[in-house]
């Protein structure tokens, strides 16, 4: 079955960086678009970034453009989210997702805390 396991979250100071990873299994990873979402306390879940199956196309939320970079390694079945210049507004639980078989699959999420 589809499994998505995020890692790399943690506590970082404002202006700092983190790299999130999502290890995928149970489906043909190199065939699917992968996305990162986030959800802050009391807020709606929002799309942060997406990447095409080959990695040639990416899309970002306006709020993270120029600071975050999504990438993937199809040989390792892993998608990454490099987050730079982190701000308190970026504090949230970050989720890796894939849409296949007419439904979304989600990982368990990895929390990112931005605080001095």
Secondary structure, 3 states (H helix, E strand, C coil): CCEEEEECCEEECCCCCEEEEEEEECCCHHHCCEEEEEECCCCCCEEEEEECCCCCCEEECCCCCCCEEEEEECCCCEEEEEECCCCHHHCEEEEEEEEECCEEEECCCEEEEECC
